[in-house]
Amino acid sequence: MERTDFEQWKAKEVARLLALVETERRYYQEIVASLPVALVVLGPDRSILSANRSFRQTFGLRGEDMRRKTIEQILPSPELVESIRQAHVGSGGPSSALIQIEGRRFRIAAVPIRNWDEEGDLETLLMVEEASAAEFTRPQASGAAPAPHLEIPAVIWKADPRTFAFTSVAGAAEELLGYPAAHWVSTAQFFRERIHPEDRAATMAFYEAAVGRQGDASTEFRAVAASGAVLWCRETIRNSDRGLSGVLTDISLRKQLEREMLAAERTEALRAAASRLAHDLNNPLMIITGYGEELLQSLPANESARADVAQIMTATERISGITAQLLNFTRRVAEPAKPVDLNALLARLEEKIPGNDRVSVEIDPASEPVWAMADASQLEDILQALASPAREEARERSRLSISCGVEAIAEQIPGAPLAPGAYARITIRDDGRGTDSPKSVFEAAVLGKDPSASRAYAIVREWGGDLAFSSEPFRGSTFTIYLPLSQAAPAAAAVAPPEPPAPEPPRMPTILLVEDEPGIRALVRKILRREHFVVIEAGSGEEALNVAAAQEGRIDLLVTDVILPGINGRELAERMRESLPELKVLYVSGFTSDESVRAGAFPPGAKFLQKPFTLSALVGKVREALAD
């Protein structure tokens, strides 16, 4: 174009051209910002000019953390600096480096680029990925740098807006869906065929409407890969005078995290409702059961009313079973987490989950050691339960596979059970009948069904991990367990046996009974006095403090409900121990919101008795607490 051509342009036309260029720039900046690959742009002095969301999440940084900083302050590595230098002074092409910082391994590709505004300024684009230990031990050819890894997991395409036929495809087309770029372009109907049949009509209707107007549009849909696998995708398209273009990315992990977050919210809501209901049932049950036992003991053996009372007791036992089921759903049951060798654990499973003529079993340990934080015995029980052929959705299966490895969670969703980072992963997959209601699998216990998945979910969450479940009718089911990564277990040190406690001098123990339900308080007082204990009582925490202050003799045991009006049972025990450090405590409750008590983290000398309980159980637990 000659200079005179520019002089003939009107100011409005020049402004329109500049606006178009700026719009294109923002379009590609938005694409880069949302990519699940850590990218950062460096200035000529290696100062950080910009970084996308994935880079900030990988290193736990905020935008203000990177201002006026160089890449060496984030990733101090001479190898990285040399790689950047080679990218600029070498062939002018990409260079890469493998670096290790604070136990984390990274593969970093450096690409020289021109500044968007200042054509003369050379900048550097870095792409950062997690690297495996094997890459650090893999031999390299003499004088050769590691091969650059520059593939971005996204598909960038152009299509005919009239026929929706792809005209060009670049990026990770085969990596995402398993079809090479040539198949995308040569198959006229592939634009529609790649979309899951259940999402196809709605997605195409959305695209047809979007093509009718200029601008951008985005949607999410399920796509079908060449292998038959289903994955969630997000696609952003732009319809302009130059045609239809778009970017396709895999968001399956984000969808899984969203499902796990919803499952966690549903489970916690059910847990709270079940706990509250069990608590409200347990108080009247305690009164009925306690006085029923007293009545049976007082009636002669030949009294006809004994049969009626026995029927009442049988009915209360059935109701007690229901409350016990609700409480099992809410109770924290995980053993303390310790380092567990997942490869060794899966090796033990080969003998316990054998295949047969109808079902083939594949146990696939990781190629490298994988240590996770869990309890080995409980985790083994969980895997056997989730792999059981008796599970409703596992029936009619012909193949079962169990594998483990390390998986990186790169998505950050506020409120999600898993924060971004690396986790140990165990996958249990089968090709059974599946289910069309996977949400209910973790709620089975409260619905009166198989509680194994609910129990496994609660235990894994207590260890700081998560349990995901996906299934489709007649397409099989998959359980995925995520656990915190750990180093190998240290050698066990010899522990000296504890010295036996000095025997207490024989005396009549004094018990302070605190219960806000008058019927239960009267019943427990009656039983304890019948066993020759000295009992003083209170109906609230405040009243208990006043009673204790007025008591002249020693108080040996505090028996208190956890839920009390005003001061709760745990706070009451802590305040009383300030003046009575040797005080023993027995918590009694059908429900507690105090997680430390629910988890069994009792103070020294404390015990816990779950309502409803029998009178003999109460007396036994009181004697146990006093003798501890």
VEXDREN-2710 file (C-alpha; in Angstrom, 1 decimal):
% VEXDREN-2710
k/r/px/py/pz
1/MET/0.0/0.0/0.0
2/GLU/1.4/3.4/-1.1
3/ARG/1.8/6.3/1.4
4/THR/-0.7/8.3/-0.6
5/ASP/-3.3/5.7/0.1
6/PHE/-3.0/6.4/3.8
7/GLU/-3.4/10.1/3.2
8/GLN/-6.8/9.5/1.6
9/TRP/-8.2/7.6/4.7
10/LYS/-10.6/9.5/6.9
11/ALA/-10.1/9.8/10.6
12/LYS/-13.2/7.7/11.3
13/GLU/-11.8/4.8/9.1
14/VAL/-8.4/4.9/10.9
15/ALA/-10.2/4.8/14.3
16/ARG/-12.3/1.9/13.2
17/LEU/-9.2/0.0/12.0
18/LEU/-7.4/0.6/15.4
19/ALA/-10.5/-0.5/17.3
20/LEU/-10.6/-3.7/15.3
21/VAL/-6.9/-4.4/16.0
22/GLU/-7.5/-3.8/19.7
23/THR/-10.5/-6.0/19.8
24/GLU/-8.5/-8.8/18.2
25/ARG/-5.8/-8.3/20.8
26/ARG/-8.3/-8.6/23.7
27/TYR/-9.8/-11.7/22.1
28/TYR/-6.5/-13.5/22.2
29/GLN/-5.6/-12.2/25.6
30/GLU/-8.8/-13.7/27.0
31/ILE/-8.0/-17.0/25.4
32/VAL/-4.5/-17.0/27.0
33/ALA/-5.8/-15.9/30.4
34/SER/-8.3/-18.9/30.6
35/LEU/-5.9/-21.6/29.3
36/PRO/-5.2/-24.3/31.9
37/VAL/-1.4/-24.0/31.1
38/ALA/0.8/-21.7/33.2
39/LEU/2.0/-18.9/30.9
40/VAL/4.1/-15.8/31.8
41/VAL/5.6/-13.0/29.6
42/LEU/9.0/-11.5/30.5
43/GLY/10.5/-8.3/29.5
44/PRO/14.1/-7.9/28.1
45/ASP/15.4/-7.8/31.7
46/ARG/13.4/-10.9/32.7
47/SER/10.9/-8.8/34.7
48/ILE/7.4/-10.2/34.8
49/LEU/5.1/-8.3/32.5
50/SER/2.0/-10.5/32.6
51/ALA/0.9/-13.9/33.8
52/ASN/-2.2/-15.9/33.3
53/ARG/-4.5/-17.4/36.0
54/SER/-2.9/-20.8/35.8
55/PHE/0.6/-19.5/36.5
56/ARG/-0.6/-17.6/39.5
57/GLN/-2.4/-20.6/40.9
58/THR/0.6/-22.9/40.3
59/PHE/2.8/-20.8/42.5
60/GLY/0.1/-19.4/44.8
61/LEU/0.6/-15.8/43.7
62/ARG/-1.6/-12.7/43.5
63/GLY/-1.3/-10.0/40.8
64/GLU/0.4/-7.6/43.2
65/ASP/2.9/-10.3/44.3
66/MET/4.5/-10.2/40.8
67/ARG/4.9/-6.4/40.3
68/ARG/8.4/-5.3/39.8
69/LYS/9.7/-8.8/40.2
70/THR/11.9/-10.9/37.9
71/ILE/11.4/-14.5/37.1
72/GLU/14.4/-15.4/39.2
73/GLN/12.6/-14.2/42.3
74/ILE/9.8/-16.7/41.6
75/LEU/11.9/-19.5/40.1
76/PRO/15.5/-19.1/41.2
77/SER/17.3/-21.3/38.7
78/PRO/20.5/-20.8/36.6
79/GLU/19.2/-23.4/34.1
80/LEU/16.1/-21.3/33.5
81/VAL/18.2/-18.1/32.9
82/GLU/20.4/-20.0/30.5
83/SER/17.4/-21.4/28.6
84/ILE/16.0/-17.9/28.2
85/ARG/19.3/-16.7/26.9
86/GLN/19.6/-19.6/24.4
87/ALA/16.1/-18.8/23.1
88/HIS/17.2/-15.3/22.1
89/VAL/20.9/-15.7/21.1
90/GLY/20.7/-19.2/19.8
91/SER/18.7/-20.1/16.8
92/GLY/15.9/-17.6/17.8
93/GLY/13.6/-20.6/18.3
94/PRO/12.2/-22.2/21.5
95/SER/14.4/-23.5/24.2
96/SER/13.5/-25.6/27.3
97/ALA/14.8/-26.5/30.7
98/LEU/14.1/-29.0/33.5
99/ILE/14.4/-27.4/37.0
100/GLN/13.7/-28.5/40.5
101/ILE/12.8/-26.0/43.3
102/GLU/11.8/-26.9/46.8
103/GLY/11.0/-30.5/45.9
104/ARG/8.8/-29.5/42.9
105/ARG/9.9/-30.4/39.4
106/PHE/9.0/-28.2/36.3
107/ARG/9.5/-28.4/32.6
108/ILE/9.7/-24.9/31.2
109/ALA/9.7/-23.8/27.5
110/ALA/11.0/-20.4/26.5
111/VAL/9.9/-18.8/23.3
112/PRO/11.2/-15.4/22.0
113/ILE/8.4/-13.0/21.0
114/ARG/8.0/-9.4/19.8
115/ASN/6.3/-6.8/21.9
116/TRP/2.8/-6.1/20.7
117/ASP/3.2/-2.3/20.9
118/GLU/7.0/-1.9/20.4
119/GLU/8.1/-4.0/17.5
120/GLY/11.8/-3.6/18.4
121/ASP/11.5/-5.0/22.0
122/LEU/12.2/-8.7/22.5
123/GLU/10.2/-10.4/25.1
124/THR/10.0/-14.0/26.3
125/LEU/7.0/-16.3/26.7
126/LEU/7.4/-19.1/29.3
127/MET/5.2/-22.1/29.5
128/VAL/5.5/-24.0/32.8
129/GLU/4.4/-27.6/33.4
130/GLU/4.8/-30.1/36.2
131/ALA/7.5/-32.6/35.3
132/SER/7.9/-36.2/36.5
133/ALA/11.0/-37.6/38.3
134/ALA/11.6/-39.9/35.4
135/GLU/12.3/-36.9/33.1
136/PHE/15.2/-35.8/35.5
137/THR/16.8/-39.3/35.3
138/ARG/16.3/-39.8/31.6
139/PRO/19.6/-39.6/29.7
140/GLN/20.1/-36.7/27.3
141/ALA/22.2/-36.6/24.2
142/SER/25.5/-34.9/24.7
143/GLY/25.2/-31.2/24.3
144/ALA/21.4/-31.4/23.5
145/ALA/18.8/-29.6/25.4
146/PRO/15.5/-31.3/26.4
147/ALA/13.0/-31.3/23.6
148/PRO/10.6/-28.4/23.9
149/HIS/7.1/-29.2/24.9
150/LEU/4.9/-26.4/23.5
151/GLU/1.5/-28.1/22.9
152/ILE/-1.4/-26.1/24.4
153/PRO/-4.4/-28.3/25.3
154/ALA/-6.8/-26.3/23.2
155/VAL/-8.2/-26.5/19.7
156/ILE/-8.3/-23.3/17.6
157/TRP/-10.4/-23.7/14.5
158/LYS/-12.2/-21.8/11.7
159/ALA/-15.4/-22.9/10.0
160/ASP/-17.9/-22.0/7.3
161/PRO/-20.7/-20.1/9.1
162/ARG/-23.2/-21.3/6.5
163/THR/-22.5/-25.1/6.7
164/PHE/-20.6/-25.3/10.0
165/ALA/-17.9/-27.3/8.2
166/PHE/-14.4/-26.9/9.6
167/THR/-12.0/-25.2/7.2
168/SER/-8.8/-25.2/9.4
169/VAL/-7.9/-26.7/12.7
170/ALA/-4.8/-26.2/14.9
171/GLY/-3.7/-27.2/18.4
172/ALA/-4.5/-30.3/20.4
173/ALA/-7.3/-31.6/18.1
174/GLU/-6.1/-35.2/18.4
175/GLU/-5.2/-34.9/22.1
176/LEU/-8.6/-33.8/23.1
177/LEU/-11.0/-35.9/21.0
178/GLY/-8.7/-38.5/19.5
179/TYR/-9.4/-37.4/15.9
180/PRO/-6.5/-35.9/13.8
181/ALA/-7.0/-32.4/12.4
182/ALA/-7.5/-33.9/8.9
183/HIS/-10.6/-35.7/10.1
184/TRP/-12.1/-32.5/11.5
185/VAL/-11.6/-30.7/8.1
186/SER/-12.5/-33.6/5.8
187/THR/-15.7/-34.8/7.6
188/ALA/-18.5/-32.4/6.6
189/GLN/-20.7/-33.2/9.6
190/PHE/-18.0/-33.5/12.2
191/PHE/-18.9/-30.1/13.8
192/ARG/-22.3/-31.7/14.8
193/GLU/-21.1/-35.2/15.3
194/ARG/-18.4/-34.4/17.9
195/ILE/-21.2/-33.1/20.2
196/HIS/-22.9/-35.7/22.5
197/PRO/-26.3/-36.7/21.1
198/GLU/-28.1/-35.4/24.2
199/ASP/-26.5/-32.0/23.9
200/ARG/-26.4/-31.7/20.1
201/ALA/-29.8/-30.1/19.3
202/ALA/-29.6/-27.4/22.0
203/THR/-25.9/-26.6/21.2
204/MET/-26.5/-26.4/17.4
205/ALA/-29.5/-24.2/18.0
206/PHE/-27.4/-21.9/20.1
207/TYR/-24.7/-21.7/17.4
208/GLU/-27.2/-21.1/14.6
209/ALA/-28.6/-18.2/16.6
210/ALA/-25.1/-16.8/17.3
211/VAL/-24.1/-16.9/13.7
212/GLY/-27.0/-14.7/12.9
213/ARG/-25.4/-11.8/14.7
214/GLN/-21.8/-10.5/14.8
215/GLY/-19.7/-10.9/18.0
216/ASP/-18.7/-13.6/20.5
217/ALA/-20.6/-16.4/22.1
218/SER/-19.6/-19.2/24.5
219/THR/-21.2/-22.5/25.5
220/GLU/-20.4/-25.7/27.4
221/PHE/-21.4/-29.2/26.1
222/ARG/-20.4/-32.8/26.3
223/ALA/-18.3/-34.1/23.4
224/VAL/-17.7/-37.7/22.3
225/ALA/-14.1/-38.7/21.7
226/ALA/-12.9/-41.3/19.2
227/SER/-12.6/-43.9/22.0
228/GLY/-16.3/-43.3/23.0
229/ALA/-15.3/-41.4/26.2
230/VAL/-17.4/-38.4/27.1
231/LEU/-15.8/-35.2/28.2
232/TRP/-17.1/-31.7/29.0
233/CYS/-15.9/-28.9/26.8
234/ARG/-16.1/-25.1/26.7
235/GLU/-16.1/-23.4/23.3
236/THR/-15.9/-19.7/22.5
237/ILE/-16.7/-18.6/19.0
238/ARG/-16.4/-15.4/17.1
239/ASN/-18.5/-14.5/14.0
240/SER/-17.0/-11.7/12.0
241/ASP/-16.7/-10.6/8.4
242/ARG/-13.7/-13.0/8.1
243/GLY/-15.8/-16.0/9.0
244/LEU/-16.5/-18.2/12.0
245/SER/-13.6/-19.0/14.4
246/GLY/-13.4/-20.6/17.8
247/VAL/-11.4/-22.1/20.7
248/LEU/-12.3/-25.5/22.3
249/THR/-10.9/-26.5/25.7
250/ASP/-11.5/-29.5/28.0
251/ILE/-13.3/-28.5/31.2
252/SER/-14.0/-32.1/32.5
253/LEU/-11.9/-31.5/35.6
254/ARG/-13.8/-28.3/36.4
255/LYS/-17.1/-30.1/36.0
256/GLN/-15.9/-32.9/38.3
257/LEU/-14.9/-30.4/41.0
258/GLU/-18.3/-28.7/40.7
259/ARG/-20.0/-32.0/41.1
260/GLU/-17.8/-32.8/44.1
261/MET/-18.6/-29.4/45.7
262/LEU/-22.3/-30.0/45.3
263/ALA/-22.0/-33.5/46.7
264/ALA/-20.1/-32.1/49.7
265/GLU/-22.8/-29.5/50.3
266/ARG/-25.6/-32.0/50.0
267/THR/-23.8/-34.4/52.3
268/GLU/-23.1/-31.8/55.0
269/ALA/-26.7/-30.7/54.9
270/LEU/-27.9/-34.2/55.3
271/ARG/-25.4/-34.8/58.0
272/ALA/-26.7/-31.8/60.0
273/ALA/-30.3/-32.8/59.5
274/ALA/-29.6/-36.4/60.5
275/SER/-27.7/-35.3/63.6
276/ARG/-30.5/-32.9/64.7
277/LEU/-33.2/-35.6/64.1
278/ALA/-31.2/-38.2/66.0
279/HIS/-30.8/-35.8/68.9
280/ASP/-34.5/-35.0/69.1
281/LEU/-35.4/-38.7/69.0
282/ASN/-32.8/-39.8/71.5
283/ASN/-34.1/-37.8/74.5
284/PRO/-37.6/-39.2/74.5
285/LEU/-36.2/-42.7/73.7
286/MET/-33.9/-42.5/76.7
287/ILE/-36.9/-41.8/78.9
288/ILE/-39.0/-44.6/77.5
289/THR/-36.1/-47.1/77.5
290/GLY/-34.9/-46.2/81.0
291/TYR/-38.3/-46.3/82.7
292/GLY/-39.3/-49.3/80.7
293/GLU/-36.3/-51.2/82.1
294/GLU/-37.2/-50.1/85.6
295/LEU/-40.8/-51.2/85.1
296/LEU/-39.7/-54.6/83.9
297/GLN/-37.4/-55.1/86.9
298/SER/-40.2/-54.1/89.3
299/LEU/-42.9/-56.4/87.9
300/PRO/-43.2/-60.0/89.1
301/ALA/-42.2/-62.8/86.7
302/ASN/-45.8/-64.0/86.3
303/GLU/-47.3/-60.5/85.8
304/SER/-49.2/-60.3/82.5
305/ALA/-48.2/-56.7/82.0
306/ARG/-44.6/-57.7/81.4
307/ALA/-45.5/-58.8/77.9
308/ASP/-47.0/-55.4/77.2
309/VAL/-43.9/-53.6/78.5
310/ALA/-41.7/-56.0/76.5
311/GLN/-43.5/-55.0/73.3
312/ILE/-42.9/-51.3/74.2
313/MET/-39.2/-52.1/74.7
314/THR/-39.0/-53.9/71.3
315/ALA/-40.5/-50.9/69.5
316/THR/-38.1/-48.5/71.2
317/GLU/-35.2/-50.8/70.1
318/ARG/-36.4/-50.5/66.5
319/ILE/-36.5/-46.7/66.8
320/SER/-33.1/-46.8/68.4
321/GLY/-31.8/-48.7/65.4
322/ILE/-33.1/-45.9/63.1
323/THR/-31.3/-43.2/65.2
324/ALA/-28.2/-45.3/65.3
325/GLN/-28.3/-45.5/61.5
326/LEU/-28.7/-41.7/61.3
327/LEU/-25.8/-41.2/63.8
328/ASN/-23.5/-43.6/61.8
329/PHE/-24.1/-41.3/58.8
330/THR/-22.9/-38.3/60.9
331/ARG/-20.1/-39.9/63.0
332/ARG/-16.5/-39.2/62.2
333/VAL/-14.9/-42.7/61.8
334/ALA/-11.5/-42.2/60.3
335/GLU/-8.4/-43.5/61.9
336/PRO/-5.5/-41.0/62.1
337/ALA/-3.8/-40.6/58.7
338/LYS/-0.3/-41.9/58.3
339/PRO/1.9/-42.4/55.2
340/VAL/0.7/-45.3/53.1
341/ASP/2.4/-47.0/50.1
342/LEU/-0.3/-47.2/47.5
343/ASN/1.6/-49.5/45.2
344/ALA/2.1/-52.0/48.1
345/LEU/-1.5/-51.7/49.1
346/LEU/-2.7/-52.5/45.5
347/ALA/-0.4/-55.5/45.4
348/ARG/-2.2/-56.9/48.5
349/LEU/-5.5/-56.4/46.8
350/GLU/-4.6/-58.8/43.9
351/GLU/-5.1/-61.7/46.3
352/LYS/-8.3/-60.3/47.9
353/ILE/-10.1/-59.3/44.7
354/PRO/-9.5/-62.2/42.3
355/GLY/-11.0/-62.4/38.9
356/ASN/-13.1/-65.3/37.6
357/ASP/-14.6/-66.6/34.4
358/ARG/-17.1/-63.8/34.2
359/VAL/-15.1/-60.8/35.5
360/SER/-11.5/-59.9/34.7
361/VAL/-9.7/-57.9/37.3
362/GLU/-6.8/-55.6/36.5
363/ILE/-4.7/-54.1/39.3
364/ASP/-2.3/-51.5/37.9
365/PRO/0.1/-49.9/40.4
366/ALA/2.0/-46.7/39.4
367/SER/5.3/-46.8/37.7
368/GLU/6.8/-44.8/40.5
369/PRO/6.3/-45.0/44.3
370/VAL/3.1/-43.2/45.4
371/TRP/2.7/-42.4/49.1
372/ALA/-0.5/-40.9/50.5
373/MET/-1.9/-39.8/53.9
374/ALA/-4.5/-42.4/55.1
375/ASP/-4.9/-45.4/57.3
376/ALA/-3.8/-48.5/55.5
377/SER/-6.3/-50.9/57.0
378/GLN/-9.3/-48.6/56.5
379/LEU/-8.2/-47.7/53.0
380/GLU/-7.9/-51.3/52.1
381/ASP/-11.4/-52.0/53.4
382/ILE/-12.7/-49.0/51.4
383/LEU/-11.3/-50.3/48.2
384/GLN/-12.7/-53.7/48.7
385/ALA/-16.1/-52.3/49.5
386/LEU/-16.2/-49.9/46.5
387/ALA/-15.0/-52.8/44.2
388/SER/-17.6/-55.2/45.5
389/PRO/-19.7/-57.0/42.9
390/ALA/-22.7/-56.7/45.2
391/ARG/-23.0/-53.0/44.6
392/GLU/-26.2/-52.2/42.6
393/GLU/-24.5/-50.3/39.9
394/ALA/-21.6/-52.8/39.6
395/ARG/-23.8/-55.8/38.6
396/GLU/-23.5/-57.4/35.2
397/ARG/-19.9/-56.2/34.9
398/SER/-17.3/-58.1/33.0
399/ARG/-14.2/-56.0/33.8
400/LEU/-12.9/-54.3/36.9
401/SER/-9.7/-52.1/37.0
402/ILE/-8.0/-50.5/40.0
403/SER/-5.1/-48.1/39.4
404/CYS/-3.2/-45.5/41.3
405/GLY/-1.0/-42.5/40.4
406/VAL/-0.5/-38.8/41.0
407/GLU/-2.9/-36.2/39.6
408/ALA/-2.6/-32.5/39.6
409/ILE/-5.7/-30.4/40.3
410/ALA/-5.1/-27.2/38.2
411/GLU/-8.6/-25.7/38.6
412/GLN/-9.4/-23.4/41.5
413/ILE/-13.1/-23.2/42.5
414/PRO/-14.1/-21.4/45.7
415/GLY/-15.6/-23.8/48.1
416/ALA/-14.5/-27.0/46.3
417/PRO/-13.3/-29.9/48.5
418/LEU/-9.9/-30.0/46.7
419/ALA/-7.6/-27.0/46.5
420/PRO/-5.2/-26.8/43.5
421/GLY/-2.2/-29.0/43.9
422/ALA/-0.9/-32.6/43.4
423/TYR/-2.8/-35.5/45.0
424/ALA/-2.4/-39.3/45.2
425/ARG/-5.2/-40.8/43.1
426/ILE/-6.9/-44.3/43.2
427/THR/-9.3/-45.1/40.4
428/ILE/-11.8/-48.0/40.5
429/ARG/-13.6/-48.5/37.2
430/ASP/-16.0/-51.2/35.9
431/ASP/-18.3/-51.7/32.9
432/GLY/-21.4/-52.7/34.9
433/ARG/-25.0/-51.6/34.6
434/GLY/-24.2/-48.2/36.1
435/THR/-26.9/-45.8/37.3
436/ASP/-28.7/-42.6/36.2
437/SER/-28.7/-41.1/39.7
438/PRO/-25.0/-41.0/40.8
439/LYS/-25.8/-38.2/43.3
440/SER/-27.6/-40.6/45.7
441/VAL/-24.7/-43.1/46.1
442/PHE/-23.2/-41.2/49.0
443/GLU/-26.6/-40.7/50.6
444/ALA/-27.4/-44.4/50.6
445/ALA/-26.8/-44.8/54.4
446/VAL/-29.4/-42.2/55.4
447/LEU/-31.8/-43.8/52.8
448/GLY/-31.5/-47.2/54.4
449/LYS/-29.4/-48.7/51.6
450/ASP/-25.8/-49.9/51.4
451/PRO/-23.7/-47.5/53.6
452/SER/-20.3/-48.5/52.2
453/ALA/-19.9/-45.5/49.8
454/SER/-21.2/-43.0/52.5
455/ARG/-18.8/-44.4/55.0
456/ALA/-15.9/-44.3/52.5
457/TYR/-16.8/-40.7/51.6
458/ALA/-16.8/-39.5/55.2
459/ILE/-13.4/-41.2/55.9
460/VAL/-11.7/-39.9/52.9
461/ARG/-12.9/-36.4/53.6
462/GLU/-11.5/-36.6/57.1
463/TRP/-8.1/-37.5/55.7
464/GLY/-8.2/-34.2/53.7
465/GLY/-9.0/-35.9/50.4
466/ASP/-12.2/-36.4/48.4
467/LEU/-14.2/-39.2/46.7
468/ALA/-15.8/-38.7/43.3
469/PHE/-18.3/-41.0/41.6
470/SER/-19.5/-40.9/38.0
471/SER/-21.8/-43.3/36.2
472/GLU/-24.1/-43.7/33.2
473/PRO/-26.7/-46.5/32.6
474/PHE/-25.0/-49.5/30.9
475/ARG/-21.7/-47.6/30.5
476/GLY/-20.2/-48.5/33.9
477/SER/-19.1/-46.6/37.0
478/THR/-16.0/-44.9/38.3
479/PHE/-14.9/-44.1/41.8
480/THR/-11.9/-41.7/42.1
481/ILE/-10.3/-41.3/45.5
482/TYR/-8.0/-38.3/46.0
483/LEU/-5.7/-38.3/49.0
484/PRO/-3.0/-35.9/50.2
485/LEU/0.5/-36.8/49.0
486/SER/3.1/-37.9/51.5
487/GLN/6.7/-38.8/51.8
488/ALA/7.7/-42.3/52.6
489/ALA/6.9/-43.4/56.1
490/PRO/9.9/-42.9/58.5
491/ALA/11.3/-45.8/60.4
492/ALA/9.3/-46.5/63.6
493/ALA/11.1/-45.5/66.8
494/ALA/10.9/-47.6/69.9
495/VAL/8.4/-46.2/72.4
496/ALA/8.7/-46.9/76.1
497/PRO/5.5/-48.4/77.6
498/PRO/3.6/-45.9/79.8
499/GLU/3.9/-46.3/83.5
500/PRO/0.8/-47.7/85.2
501/PRO/-1.2/-45.0/87.1
502/ALA/-1.1/-45.0/90.8
503/PRO/-4.2/-46.6/92.4
504/GLU/-6.8/-44.3/93.7
505/PRO/-7.6/-44.7/97.4
506/PRO/-11.0/-46.4/97.9
507/ARG/-13.8/-43.8/98.5
508/MET/-17.4/-43.1/97.5
509/PRO/-17.1/-41.1/94.2
510/THR/-19.1/-37.9/93.8
511/ILE/-20.7/-37.2/90.4
512/LEU/-21.9/-33.9/89.1
513/LEU/-24.8/-34.7/86.6
514/VAL/-25.6/-31.9/84.1
515/GLU/-28.6/-32.5/81.8
516/ASP/-31.2/-30.0/80.5
517/GLU/-33.9/-32.7/79.9
518/PRO/-35.6/-33.2/83.4
519/GLY/-36.9/-36.7/82.5
520/ILE/-33.4/-38.0/81.6
521/ARG/-31.7/-36.2/84.5
522/ALA/-34.1/-37.8/87.0
523/LEU/-33.6/-41.3/85.4
524/VAL/-29.8/-41.1/85.4
525/ARG/-29.7/-39.7/88.9
526/LYS/-31.9/-42.6/90.1
527/ILE/-29.7/-45.2/88.5
528/LEU/-26.4/-43.7/89.8
529/ARG/-27.6/-43.4/93.3
530/ARG/-28.9/-46.9/93.2
531/GLU/-25.2/-47.9/92.4
532/HIS/-24.2/-46.0/95.6
533/PHE/-22.6/-43.0/93.9
534/VAL/-23.0/-39.5/95.4
535/VAL/-24.9/-37.5/92.8
536/ILE/-25.3/-33.7/92.7
537/GLU/-27.1/-32.2/89.7
538/ALA/-27.8/-29.2/87.5
539/GLY/-29.9/-28.3/84.5
540/SER/-27.5/-26.0/82.7
541/GLY/-23.8/-25.1/82.5
542/GLU/-24.2/-21.9/84.5
543/GLU/-26.1/-23.8/87.2
544/ALA/-23.4/-26.5/87.3
545/LEU/-20.6/-23.9/87.9
546/ASN/-22.6/-22.5/90.8
547/VAL/-23.2/-26.0/92.2
548/ALA/-19.5/-27.0/91.9
549/ALA/-18.4/-23.7/93.6
550/ALA/-20.7/-24.5/96.6
551/GLN/-19.7/-28.1/96.8
552/GLU/-17.4/-28.6/99.9
553/GLY/-16.1/-32.1/99.0
554/ARG/-14.3/-33.3/96.0
555/ILE/-16.1/-33.9/92.6
556/ASP/-14.7/-36.9/90.9
557/LEU/-16.7/-37.1/87.7
558/LEU/-18.6/-34.7/85.5
559/VAL/-21.4/-36.4/83.5
560/THR/-22.7/-33.8/81.1
561/ASP/-24.7/-33.5/77.9
562/VAL/-22.7/-31.9/75.1
563/ILE/-25.6/-29.7/74.0
564/LEU/-26.7/-27.4/76.8
565/PRO/-28.4/-24.0/76.9
566/GLY/-25.8/-21.2/77.3
567/ILE/-22.5/-22.8/78.2
568/ASN/-22.1/-26.1/76.3
569/GLY/-20.8/-29.3/77.9
570/ARG/-17.3/-29.0/76.5
571/GLU/-16.8/-25.4/77.7
572/LEU/-18.2/-26.4/81.1
573/ALA/-15.7/-29.2/81.4
574/GLU/-12.8/-26.9/80.4
575/ARG/-13.9/-24.2/82.9
576/MET/-14.3/-26.7/85.8
577/ARG/-10.9/-28.2/85.1
578/GLU/-9.3/-24.8/85.7
579/SER/-10.0/-25.3/89.4
580/LEU/-10.3/-29.2/89.3
581/PRO/-7.4/-30.4/87.1
582/GLU/-8.0/-34.0/88.1
583/LEU/-11.7/-34.0/87.1
584/LYS/-12.9/-36.9/84.9
585/VAL/-15.5/-36.1/82.3
586/LEU/-18.2/-38.3/80.7
587/TYR/-19.9/-36.6/77.7
588/VAL/-23.4/-37.9/77.0
589/SER/-25.3/-36.9/73.8
590/GLY/-27.2/-38.0/70.8
591/PHE/-25.8/-35.2/68.7
592/THR/-22.9/-32.7/68.9
593/SER/-21.7/-30.0/66.7
594/ASP/-18.3/-30.1/68.4
595/GLU/-16.1/-31.7/65.8
596/SER/-13.3/-32.6/68.2
597/VAL/-15.8/-34.6/70.4
598/ARG/-17.4/-36.2/67.4
599/ALA/-14.0/-37.2/66.1
600/GLY/-13.0/-38.8/69.5
601/ALA/-10.5/-36.1/70.4
602/PHE/-11.4/-36.2/74.1
603/PRO/-9.4/-34.5/76.8
604/PRO/-7.4/-36.7/79.1
605/GLY/-9.7/-38.6/81.5
606/ALA/-12.8/-38.0/79.3
607/LYS/-15.2/-40.5/77.8
608/PHE/-18.2/-40.3/75.5
609/LEU/-21.5/-42.2/75.7
610/GLN/-23.9/-42.1/72.7
611/LYS/-27.6/-41.8/73.3
612/PRO/-29.8/-43.8/73.5
613/PHE/-28.0/-46.2/75.9
614/THR/-29.0/-48.9/78.3
615/LEU/-28.8/-48.4/82.0
616/SER/-26.1/-51.0/82.3
617/ALA/-24.1/-49.2/79.6
618/LEU/-24.3/-46.0/81.6
619/VAL/-23.1/-47.6/84.8
620/GLY/-20.3/-49.4/83.0
621/LYS/-19.1/-46.2/81.2
622/VAL/-19.2/-44.3/84.6
623/ARG/-17.1/-46.9/86.3
624/GLU/-14.7/-46.9/83.3
625/ALA/-14.3/-43.1/83.4
626/LEU/-13.6/-43.2/87.2
627/ALA/-11.1/-46.0/86.9
628/ASP/-9.2/-44.4/83.9
END
